[in-house]
Each structure stands twice: as C-alpha cells, then as structure tokens.
Amino acid sequence: MTKRNQANRNRWRAAIPLLLALGIGAMSVDGTFVHDDHIAILLNPVVTGEVPRSEAFQRDFWGNPLDENPSSYRPLVTWGWSWLFTKPASPLPYRVLSLFLFVLCTDLVRRLFDRHLGHDRERAMLAASLFAISPIHAEAVGAIVAQ
C-alpha cells in the first residue's frame, strides 16, 4: 500500500468516531429548554442581556450575585451563552454548541489514545468510537447546563 493510500485510509478512520459522535449527538439538537436550562439561561440576567456580560464574573452559574452564597461558579460558560441568546429565546444555538463540544471531545479522545498507544490508529479509532457511542454522555450532550 502506498503512503498516499495509507494516509487516506487513516483520515477516514479518524473520521469514524467523529461521524458517530455527530450522528448520535444530532438526535438532541431539535430539543427544547428543559429542567435547569430555564434557570441557567432564560432567567439568568447575564445570558438574557439584562446586565452587562462582564457581570458573568460577579455572578454564579444561575445568575445570582456571588455574595448570595453561590452554588456554582462557571463564568466562561455563562459569558459564552450570553453571545448565543436570541429573542425569542431558542435552544438551537446552545444545542448546536453542545454537539460541537461533543464532537471536539471525541476527537480529543482519539488523539489522546493515538498518542498514548504509540500511534496505533486502529485502536485509537476504536476507543474514540466507544467514547462517542457511550450512553454516559447522553446528559452532557442532551442537557444544555451540562456544558
């Protein structure tokens, strides 16, 4: 097999886990806001634009001021979400972001295993494929607040 054919074959192998992640993650793209999404997105003054984006660093994940006993602090997530907010509020941009992050994580797993396994691309592709189809990621992809 020539080097060019081998490179093409490796490229296609690298795409398998990404396609699996994309296919599985795409099932949740048409979802709505659920459970904690309402509080973290629709009622969060940073995300909705009621306060400046810089307030993301002075508020907890749920939009409450930090001096009110914060329950969690993820300012970059809240700040990033503020750029995605639309009126009327649509879950689509947040769900597409979740899908993108899942595909990116799957690729990072493939790269990590490829490097860790001494560039055994077949086993790295298999490991990343198992990562992509694992049901444990359902909440991370399907629930916006899991980002």
C-alpha positions as CSV (number, residue, x, y, z in Angstrom):
1,M,0.0,0.0,0.0
2,T,1.4,3.4,-0.9
3,K,1.9,6.1,1.6
4,R,-0.8,8.2,0.0
5,N,-3.3,5.4,0.2
6,Q,-2.4,4.8,3.8
7,A,-2.8,8.5,4.6
8,N,-6.3,8.5,3.0
9,R,-7.2,5.3,4.9
10,N,-6.0,6.9,8.2
11,R,-8.0,10.0,7.5
12,W,-11.2,8.0,7.0
13,R,-10.5,6.0,10.2
14,A,-10.1,9.2,12.1
15,A,-13.5,10.4,10.8
16,I,-15.4,7.3,12.0
17,P,-15.6,8.4,15.7
18,L,-16.5,11.9,14.7
19,L,-19.3,10.8,12.4
20,L,-20.6,8.6,15.2
21,A,-20.5,11.5,17.7
22,L,-22.2,13.7,15.2
23,G,-24.9,11.2,14.4
24,I,-25.6,10.4,18.0
25,G,-25.4,14.0,19.2
26,A,-27.6,15.3,16.4
27,M,-30.5,13.5,17.9
28,S,-30.8,16.1,20.6
29,V,-30.4,19.2,18.5
30,D,-34.1,19.7,18.0
31,G,-34.8,19.6,21.7
32,T,-36.3,22.3,23.9
33,F,-35.1,24.0,27.1
34,V,-35.5,21.5,29.9
35,H,-35.2,21.4,33.7
36,D,-32.3,23.6,34.8
37,D,-32.0,25.3,31.4
38,H,-34.8,27.6,32.3
39,I,-33.0,29.0,35.4
40,A,-29.5,28.9,33.9
41,I,-30.4,30.5,30.6
42,L,-33.9,32.0,30.4
43,L,-33.8,33.6,33.9
44,N,-30.1,34.4,34.0
45,P,-29.7,38.2,33.6
46,V,-26.2,37.8,32.2
47,V,-27.4,35.5,29.5
48,T,-30.5,37.4,28.6
49,G,-28.6,40.7,28.4
50,E,-30.3,42.4,31.4
51,V,-26.9,43.2,32.8
52,P,-23.5,43.6,31.1
53,R,-21.7,40.4,30.0
54,S,-18.9,41.3,32.4
55,E,-21.3,40.5,35.2
56,A,-20.7,36.8,34.4
57,F,-17.6,37.1,36.6
58,Q,-19.5,38.6,39.5
59,R,-22.4,36.1,39.5
60,D,-22.8,32.4,40.0
61,F,-23.9,30.0,37.2
62,W,-27.6,30.7,37.9
63,G,-27.3,34.5,37.7
64,N,-27.3,35.3,41.4
65,P,-24.7,37.7,42.8
66,L,-21.7,35.9,44.3
67,D,-22.3,37.4,47.8
68,E,-25.6,35.4,47.9
69,N,-24.0,32.1,48.8
70,P,-23.1,30.9,45.2
71,S,-23.9,27.3,44.4
72,S,-21.6,27.1,41.4
73,Y,-19.3,29.3,39.5
74,R,-18.8,28.9,35.7
75,P,-18.3,32.4,34.4
76,L,-16.9,31.5,31.0
77,V,-19.9,29.3,30.3
78,T,-22.4,32.0,31.3
79,W,-20.4,34.6,29.4
80,G,-20.3,32.4,26.3
81,W,-24.0,31.7,26.5
82,S,-24.7,35.5,26.5
83,W,-23.4,35.6,22.9
84,L,-25.9,32.9,21.9
85,F,-29.1,34.4,23.4
86,T,-31.8,35.3,20.8
87,K,-35.1,36.9,21.2
88,P,-37.4,35.0,21.3
89,A,-35.1,32.5,23.1
90,S,-34.2,29.5,21.1
91,P,-32.5,26.4,22.4
92,L,-31.0,25.6,19.0
93,P,-27.7,27.6,19.3
94,Y,-27.0,26.1,22.7
95,R,-27.7,22.6,21.4
96,V,-25.5,23.1,18.4
97,L,-22.8,24.2,20.7
98,S,-23.2,21.0,22.8
99,L,-23.0,18.9,19.7
100,F,-19.8,20.8,18.6
101,L,-18.2,20.3,22.0
102,F,-19.1,16.6,22.0
103,V,-17.6,16.0,18.6
104,L,-14.5,18.0,19.7
105,C,-14.1,15.9,22.8
106,T,-14.4,12.7,20.8
107,D,-11.6,13.9,18.5
108,L,-9.5,14.8,21.5
109,V,-10.1,11.3,22.9
110,R,-9.0,9.8,19.6
111,R,-5.8,12.0,19.5
112,L,-5.0,11.2,23.2
113,F,-5.3,7.4,22.6
114,D,-3.4,7.7,19.3
115,R,-0.5,9.3,21.1
116,H,-0.8,7.1,24.2
117,L,-0.9,3.9,22.2
118,G,2.2,4.6,20.2
119,H,0.3,5.8,17.1
120,D,-1.9,2.7,16.9
121,R,-4.6,4.5,14.9
122,E,-6.9,1.5,14.7
123,R,-7.1,1.1,18.4
124,A,-7.4,4.8,18.9
125,M,-10.3,4.9,16.5
126,L,-12.0,2.1,18.3
127,A,-11.5,3.8,21.7
128,A,-12.9,7.1,20.4
129,S,-15.8,5.3,18.7
130,L,-16.7,3.6,22.0
131,F,-16.4,7.0,23.7
132,A,-18.8,8.5,21.1
133,I,-21.5,5.9,21.5
134,S,-21.3,5.5,25.3
135,P,-24.7,6.3,26.8
136,I,-23.0,8.0,29.7
137,H,-22.6,11.1,27.5
138,A,-26.4,11.5,27.0
139,E,-26.8,14.1,29.6
140,A,-23.6,16.0,28.6
141,V,-25.0,16.3,25.0
142,G,-28.7,16.5,25.7
143,A,-28.7,18.9,28.7
144,I,-27.5,22.4,27.9
145,V,-26.5,23.1,31.5
146,A,-24.1,20.1,31.3
147,Q,-21.8,22.1,29.1
